[in-house]
Amino acid sequence: MRRRAPVLALFLVVLACAVSASASAHTLPPQAALTKAGQIARARGLATGANQYYAFGCQRRSTHVVDCIGAIAFADGTGCAQVVRASYATATTKTVGGKLIGQPLCGSTDDPSYPAPSGSGSGSGSGETAICAIHSSVCISGN
């Protein structure tokens, strides 16, 4: 019985380390969330006739949830932006899902209240990563 206690304790420590390692391995990377936000913004842009789409401004909500901003712009100088919440589709998969959260913010893209990625000439210089595209040519700016 005395030998079983240390073996059991060692087993529990190894099990706890394995569980924590697998939990940290399932953290949603910000780049994956940014990519999903870009895909959703692109789909919304194609459906509405926009000529540009953007994804930027990601913020982590938890290890499995990251919020980004997806925006579309039209040739007439108007556009809309909305929060895209990216997360893993299930607790065990690496497939990233995304959905639009809240109401879109729409207006003139020249309006200072309209969100713009830092890499698009806003001059903030924060090094924030952004995905943008004009039709099917994609550019990635920032870090």
C-alpha positions as CSV (number, residue, x, y, z in Angstrom):
1,M,0.0,0.0,0.0
2,R,2.9,2.4,0.8
3,R,4.3,1.9,-2.7
4,R,1.0,2.7,-4.4
5,A,0.6,6.2,-2.9
6,P,3.8,7.6,-4.6
7,V,3.0,5.8,-7.8
8,L,-0.5,7.2,-7.8
9,A,0.8,10.7,-6.9
10,L,3.3,10.5,-9.8
11,F,0.5,9.3,-12.2
12,L,-1.7,12.2,-11.2
13,V,1.1,14.8,-11.7
14,V,1.8,13.3,-15.2
15,L,-1.9,13.4,-16.0
16,A,-2.2,17.0,-14.9
17,C,0.8,18.0,-17.0
18,A,-0.7,16.2,-20.0
19,V,-4.1,17.9,-19.6
20,S,-2.5,21.4,-19.2
21,A,-0.3,20.8,-22.3
22,S,-3.2,19.8,-24.4
23,A,-5.3,22.8,-23.2
24,S,-2.5,25.2,-24.1
25,A,-2.1,23.5,-27.5
26,H,-5.7,24.3,-28.2
27,T,-5.4,28.1,-27.9
28,L,-6.8,29.9,-30.9
29,P,-4.0,31.8,-32.6
30,P,-4.8,35.5,-33.5
31,Q,-3.7,34.9,-37.1
32,A,-6.3,32.1,-37.5
33,A,-9.0,34.5,-36.1
34,L,-7.8,37.2,-38.5
35,T,-8.0,34.8,-41.4
36,K,-11.5,33.8,-40.5
37,A,-12.6,37.4,-40.1
38,G,-11.2,38.1,-43.5
39,Q,-13.1,35.2,-45.0
40,I,-16.4,36.4,-43.5
41,A,-15.8,40.0,-44.6
42,R,-14.9,38.8,-48.1
43,A,-18.1,36.7,-48.3
44,R,-20.2,39.6,-47.1
45,G,-18.4,42.0,-49.5
46,L,-19.0,39.7,-52.5
47,A,-22.7,39.2,-51.5
48,T,-23.3,43.0,-51.3
49,G,-21.1,44.2,-54.2
50,A,-18.3,45.8,-52.2
51,N,-15.0,46.3,-53.9
52,Q,-12.8,46.0,-50.8
53,Y,-12.8,44.1,-47.6
54,Y,-10.7,44.3,-44.5
55,A,-10.0,42.3,-41.3
56,F,-8.1,43.9,-38.4
57,G,-8.1,44.8,-34.8
58,C,-8.2,41.4,-33.1
59,Q,-8.6,41.1,-29.4
60,R,-8.5,37.9,-27.4
61,R,-11.6,37.2,-25.3
62,S,-10.5,33.8,-24.0
63,T,-8.1,31.0,-25.0
64,H,-10.7,29.9,-27.5
65,V,-12.3,33.1,-28.6
66,V,-10.9,36.1,-30.5
67,D,-12.9,39.1,-31.7
68,C,-11.7,41.0,-34.8
69,I,-13.2,43.7,-37.0
70,G,-14.4,42.8,-40.5
71,A,-15.1,45.7,-42.8
72,I,-16.2,46.2,-46.4
73,A,-16.0,49.3,-48.6
74,F,-17.9,50.3,-51.7
75,A,-16.7,52.3,-54.7
76,D,-18.9,55.2,-53.7
77,G,-16.9,55.8,-50.6
78,T,-19.3,54.2,-48.1
79,G,-18.7,51.0,-46.1
80,C,-19.7,48.9,-43.1
81,A,-17.7,47.3,-40.3
82,Q,-18.8,44.7,-37.7
83,V,-17.2,42.6,-35.0
84,V,-16.4,39.0,-36.1
85,R,-16.1,36.5,-33.3
86,A,-13.8,33.6,-34.2
87,S,-13.6,30.5,-32.1
88,Y,-13.0,26.8,-32.5
89,A,-16.0,24.9,-33.9
90,T,-15.8,22.3,-31.1
91,A,-13.6,21.8,-28.0
92,T,-11.5,19.1,-29.7
93,T,-11.1,20.3,-33.3
94,K,-8.7,22.9,-34.9
95,T,-11.4,24.1,-37.3
96,V,-12.1,27.8,-36.8
97,G,-15.6,29.1,-37.0
98,G,-16.8,32.7,-37.0
99,K,-19.9,34.7,-36.7
100,L,-20.9,38.4,-36.9
101,I,-21.6,40.0,-33.5
102,G,-23.8,43.0,-32.9
103,Q,-24.9,45.6,-35.4
104,P,-22.7,46.9,-38.3
105,L,-21.3,50.4,-38.2
106,C,-22.0,51.9,-41.6
107,G,-21.0,55.3,-43.1
108,S,-18.5,57.1,-45.2
109,T,-15.0,55.6,-45.2
110,D,-13.6,59.1,-44.9
111,D,-15.5,59.7,-41.6
112,P,-13.0,59.6,-38.6
113,S,-15.5,57.3,-36.7
114,Y,-15.3,54.6,-39.4
115,P,-12.8,52.0,-38.3
116,A,-9.7,51.7,-40.4
117,P,-6.8,49.2,-40.2
118,S,-3.5,50.8,-39.0
119,G,-1.8,49.7,-42.2
120,S,-4.2,51.5,-44.5
121,G,-2.8,55.0,-44.1
122,S,-4.3,56.0,-40.8
123,G,-0.8,56.8,-39.5
124,S,-1.2,55.2,-36.1
125,G,2.0,53.1,-36.4
126,S,0.9,50.6,-33.8
127,G,2.1,47.7,-36.0
128,E,-1.3,46.0,-35.9
129,T,-1.8,43.2,-38.5
130,A,-4.5,43.8,-41.1
131,I,-5.8,41.8,-44.1
132,C,-7.2,43.7,-46.9
133,A,-8.1,43.1,-50.5
134,I,-9.3,44.8,-53.7
135,H,-11.4,42.2,-55.5
136,S,-9.2,39.1,-55.6
137,S,-5.7,40.6,-55.0
138,V,-4.9,40.3,-51.3
139,C,-2.4,42.3,-49.3
140,I,-1.3,41.8,-45.7
141,S,0.2,44.7,-43.8
142,G,1.5,45.2,-40.3
143,N,3.4,42.7,-38.2
